[in-house]
Amino acid sequence: MPLFDLPLEQLHDYRSSVALPADFDAFWDQTLAEARSYALDANFEPVENYLTVIDSFDATFAGYDGTAIKAWLHLPANRPAAGSGNDGAGLPVVVEFIGYSGGRGLVNQNTRWAQAGYAHFIMDTRGQGYGGVSGDTPDPHPSAGGVAYAGLMTRGLESREDYYYRRVYVDAFRAIEAAQSHPDVDPSKVIVTGISQGGGLAIAAAGLAAGRLDGVVAALPDVPFLQDFPRSIDIASRGPYPEIASFLARHRGRYEAALEVLAYFDGVNLARCATAQALYSVALMDDICPASTVFASFNNYGTNASAGAASVGKDIEVYRFNNHEGGQEHHWMRQLEYLRKVLPS
């Protein structure tokens, strides 16, 4: 795959054309207030994982509209007992979100953050888990009416209230609250992360948490999806973004209306709100989540912080010769190194 996007020197200055709706913050304030009117009802049931060094729990919590969302919680087996050690503060927790079409998987399929000594909370994605990694959470709130292209990107695109990702973003926010509620977790040390869609959800969760939920200290979005919709649907040649382009190819008069809805869910707008430190990754040959769309989010990250953009620490790791696979094991090492600096022992 050639380098098809902007040159790197231009990417560092690139800004998205996405509009910030005047009532953006009010919309999300109301949405999250409605979600929090339901009891969180976080539940953790021990489950056999056939691993001697990791304890696993089948977790459930109330997401959007009180819907039960599944998750896994993995903890190091040799952790201090709840309420003891480390002044009873508990473990830092990594809340991980999953890529498009994937789910939480089998209980022992992904425990790597617990292997590194963190609590590891993996949120299932409602209505997904049909491709790559299995899932267990249905989406019982189909969007009212309307026509959608195959997939999830245009489901409910008629309105911001019905759009699919409104529900998923709320689930991600409440996943943080659920992870914080476990007695072995330090609620003041939450890290959000994910690859592709998971990276986009990490950005959304960090942005929504700012000023509404304490404890999110770092975001690790890896080749994130759901960023800079205006450019992404124009230039992404593979993956989920072309679902929107294909829909608009038949519904030719709905482009502007679609962009107005998508602006409420664009990671560029949500990134501006974030206050947690961030380590992004980007792949310059990525034709699923093009580099310019990732830089649009990174460049806007933290710019609404009270003391200005400089008050939010952020970095981006560039993988020049990679496509959407990104840095893989190399970036995992970089994330581990980064968190040792963010969360010194």
C-alpha positions in Angstrom: 0.0 0.0 0.0 1.5 3.4 -1.0 1.6 6.5 1.2 -1.7 7.9 -0.2 -2.5 10.5 2.4 -1.0 13.9 3.3 2.8 14.1 3.9 3.8 13.7 7.5 4.8 17.3 7.9 1.3 18.4 6.9 -0.3 15.8 9.1 1.1 17.5 12.2 -0.9 20.6 11.3 -4.0 19.1 9.8 -7.4 20.2 11.1 -10.7 18.6 10.4 -13.5 20.4 8.7 -16.1 18.8 11.0 -18.4 21.3 12.6 -18.9 21.5 16.4 -22.6 21.6 17.0 -23.7 24.5 19.2 -25.5 22.2 21.6 -22.8 19.4 21.6 -22.1 19.5 25.3 -25.7 19.9 26.2 -26.7 16.9 24.1 -24.2 14.7 25.9 -25.0 16.1 29.3 -28.6 15.2 28.8 -27.8 11.8 27.3 -25.5 10.8 30.2 -27.9 12.1 32.8 -30.6 9.9 31.3 -28.2 6.9 31.3 -27.3 7.5 35.0 -30.9 7.5 36.0 -30.7 3.8 35.7 -28.9 1.9 38.5 -25.4 0.8 37.3 -26.1 -2.7 38.7 -22.5 -3.8 38.2 -22.2 -7.5 38.9 -19.0 -9.7 38.8 -19.3 -13.5 38.8 -16.1 -15.6 39.1 -15.7 -17.9 36.1 -13.2 -20.7 35.3 -10.5 -19.6 32.8 -8.1 -22.5 33.1 -5.3 -20.0 33.9 -3.3 -20.2 37.1 -2.1 -16.6 37.2 -5.3 -14.7 36.2 -8.7 -14.6 38.0 -11.6 -13.8 35.7 -15.1 -12.5 36.3 -18.1 -12.5 34.0 -19.3 -8.9 34.4 -22.6 -7.2 33.6 -23.6 -3.6 34.0 -26.4 -1.3 32.8 -25.5 0.7 29.7 -27.7 2.9 27.5 -31.4 2.8 28.6 -30.5 0.3 31.3 -29.6 -2.5 28.8 -27.4 -5.2 30.3 -23.9 -5.0 28.8 -21.5 -7.9 29.2 -17.8 -7.6 29.9 -14.8 -9.6 31.3 -12.8 -8.5 34.3 -9.4 -10.1 34.6 -7.2 -9.6 37.7 -3.8 -10.9 38.6 -4.2 -13.9 40.9 -1.4 -12.7 43.2 -3.0 -9.3 43.8 -3.3 -7.9 47.4 -6.7 -8.7 49.0 -9.3 -6.0 48.6 -8.7 -3.3 51.2 -5.1 -4.3 51.9 -1.8 -3.4 50.4 -1.1 -0.2 48.5 -3.0 1.5 51.3 -6.1 -0.4 50.1 -6.2 1.6 46.9 -6.4 -1.3 44.6 -5.1 -1.9 41.1 -5.0 0.6 38.2 -7.6 -0.6 35.6 -7.4 -0.7 31.9 -10.8 -0.5 30.3 -10.5 -1.9 26.8 -12.9 -1.5 23.9 -13.1 -3.8 20.9 -12.7 -3.3 17.1 -15.6 -3.1 14.6 -17.6 -6.3 14.4 -15.8 -7.9 17.4 -17.0 -8.8 20.9 -15.4 -9.6 24.2 -14.4 -13.1 23.0 -13.8 -16.2 25.2 -12.9 -15.8 28.8 -9.2 -16.4 28.4 -8.8 -15.0 24.9 -7.3 -11.7 25.9 -5.8 -11.2 29.4 -2.6 -9.3 28.5 -3.2 -6.3 30.6 -3.8 -8.5 33.7 -0.6 -10.3 32.8 1.1 -6.9 33.1 -0.3 -6.4 36.6 -3.3 -4.2 35.8 -7.0 -4.9 36.3 -8.3 -5.5 32.8 -12.0 -4.8 32.0 -13.1 -5.7 28.4 -16.4 -4.3 27.3 -18.6 -6.3 24.9 -20.0 -4.1 22.1 -23.7 -4.3 21.7 -25.0 -5.8 18.5 -21.5 -6.9 17.4 -19.4 -9.9 18.0 -20.2 -11.4 14.6 -16.8 -11.1 13.0 -13.3 -12.0 14.3 -14.1 -12.2 18.0 -17.4 -13.4 19.4 -19.7 -11.3 21.5 -22.6 -11.8 23.9 -24.5 -8.5 24.1 -27.5 -7.8 21.8 -28.7 -4.4 20.8 -32.4 -4.5 21.9 -33.0 -0.9 20.8 -33.2 -1.0 17.0 -33.4 2.5 15.5 -36.9 3.6 14.8 -37.8 3.5 11.1 -35.5 4.6 8.4 -33.4 2.8 5.8 -29.8 1.7 6.6 -26.9 0.2 4.6 -25.7 -3.2 5.6 -23.6 -2.9 8.7 -23.8 -0.5 11.6 -22.5 2.9 10.4 -25.8 4.1 9.0 -28.1 2.5 11.6 -30.3 5.3 13.0 -28.5 8.0 10.9 -31.8 9.9 10.6 -31.3 11.5 14.0 -28.7 12.0 16.7 -31.1 10.4 19.2 -31.4 7.2 17.2 -27.9 6.8 15.9 -26.3 3.5 16.9 -23.1 5.0 18.4 -25.1 7.1 20.8 -25.9 3.8 22.6 -22.4 2.5 22.3 -20.7 5.7 23.6 -23.0 5.6 26.6 -22.1 2.0 27.2 -18.4 2.9 27.1 -18.9 5.7 29.7 -20.8 3.3 32.0 -18.1 0.6 31.5 -15.7 3.0 33.2 -18.1 3.4 36.1 -18.6 -0.4 36.3 -14.8 -1.1 36.3 -14.4 1.5 39.1 -17.0 -0.2 41.2 -15.0 -3.4 41.8 -13.3 -3.5 45.2 -9.9 -4.6 43.8 -9.8 -1.5 41.5 -8.4 1.9 42.2 -11.1 4.2 40.8 -8.6 7.1 40.5 -6.4 5.2 38.0 -8.4 4.3 34.9 -6.8 3.9 31.5 -9.0 3.6 28.4 -7.7 1.8 25.3 -8.6 0.0 22.1 -7.7 -0.6 18.5 -9.6 0.8 15.6 -13.3 1.1 16.7 -11.9 0.4 20.2 -9.6 3.3 19.9 -12.5 5.5 18.8 -14.5 4.4 21.8 -11.5 5.1 24.1 -11.4 8.7 22.8 -15.2 9.1 23.2 -15.0 7.7 26.7 -12.1 10.0 27.7 -14.0 13.0 26.2 -17.3 12.2 27.9 -15.6 11.5 31.2 -13.9 14.9 31.4 -15.8 17.0 33.9 -18.4 14.3 34.5 -16.4 11.3 35.9 -13.2 11.4 37.9 -10.4 8.9 37.6 -9.6 8.6 33.9 -5.9 9.4 33.8 -4.8 8.1 30.4 -6.1 7.2 26.9 -4.4 4.8 24.5 -6.2 5.0 21.2 -4.5 2.7 18.6 -5.2 3.5 14.9 -8.6 4.9 16.0 -11.8 4.7 14.0 -14.8 7.1 14.2 -12.6 10.2 13.7 -13.1 13.1 11.2 -16.1 11.7 9.4 -16.1 14.3 6.6 -12.7 13.3 5.4 -13.0 9.6 6.3 -16.0 8.9 4.1 -14.3 10.7 1.2 -10.9 8.8 1.2 -11.2 5.5 3.2 -11.2 2.7 0.6 -11.8 -0.2 3.0 -13.5 -1.0 6.2 -16.7 0.5 7.8 -16.5 4.1 6.5 -17.5 3.1 2.9 -20.8 1.9 4.4 -21.7 5.6 4.7 -20.4 6.4 1.3 -22.4 3.5 -0.2 -25.5 4.6 1.6 -25.1 8.2 0.3 -24.5 6.9 -3.2 -28.2 5.9 -3.3 -29.5 8.6 -1.0 -27.9 11.5 -2.8 -29.7 14.3 -1.0 -28.8 13.3 2.5 -25.1 14.1 2.7 -25.4 17.3 4.7 -28.0 15.9 7.0 -25.8 12.9 7.7 -22.8 15.0 8.5 -24.9 17.1 10.9 -25.8 13.9 12.9 -22.3 12.4 12.7 -20.8 15.6 14.1 -22.2 14.6 17.6 -20.3 11.4 17.4 -17.1 12.5 15.7 -14.0 11.7 17.8 -12.5 15.0 16.7 -15.2 16.8 18.7 -15.0 14.4 21.6 -11.2 14.5 21.8 -11.3 18.3 22.3 -13.0 17.7 25.7 -10.5 15.1 27.0 -8.2 15.9 29.9 -6.5 12.5 30.4 -3.0 12.1 29.0 -2.9 10.3 25.7 -0.7 8.1 23.6 -2.1 7.7 20.1 -0.8 5.5 17.3 -1.2 6.0 13.5 -0.2 4.0 10.5 0.7 6.1 7.4 -0.4 3.4 4.9 -3.8 2.8 6.7 -6.6 2.8 4.1 -9.2 1.9 6.7 -8.5 4.7 9.2 -6.5 7.1 7.1 -3.6 8.9 8.9 -5.1 12.4 8.4 -8.2 11.4 10.3 -6.2 10.1 13.2 -4.1 13.3 13.2 -7.3 15.4 13.1 -8.3 13.8 16.4 -4.8 14.0 17.9 -4.3 17.6 17.0 -7.7 18.5 18.6 -7.2 16.3 21.7 -7.4 18.3 24.9 -7.8 21.7 23.2 -10.8 22.5 25.4 -8.9 22.0 28.6 -9.2 24.9 31.0 -5.6 25.9 30.7 -5.4 25.3 27.0 -4.1 22.5 24.8 -0.6 22.5 26.4 -2.1 21.4 29.7 -3.0 17.9 28.4 0.0 15.7 27.8 -0.2 13.8 24.5 2.0 11.9 22.1 1.6 10.0 18.9 3.6 7.0 17.6 3.9 6.9 13.9 4.2 3.6 11.9 5.2 4.8 8.5 5.2 1.5 6.6 2.1 -0.1 8.2 -1.5 -0.4 7.2 -4.4 -0.8 9.7 -2.5 -3.5 11.7 -0.5 -0.6 13.1 2.4 -1.2 15.5 1.1 -4.5 16.9 3.5 -6.0 19.4 5.9 -3.1 19.1 3.2 -0.6 20.1 2.1 -2.9 23.0 5.6 -2.5 24.4 5.4 1.3 23.8 2.1 1.4 25.8 3.6 -0.5 28.7 6.5 1.9 28.8 4.2 4.9 28.6 2.0 3.7 31.5 5.0 3.2 33.7 5.6 7.0 33.3 2.0 7.9 33.7 1.5 5.6 36.8 4.8 5.5 38.6 5.0 2.8 41.2 
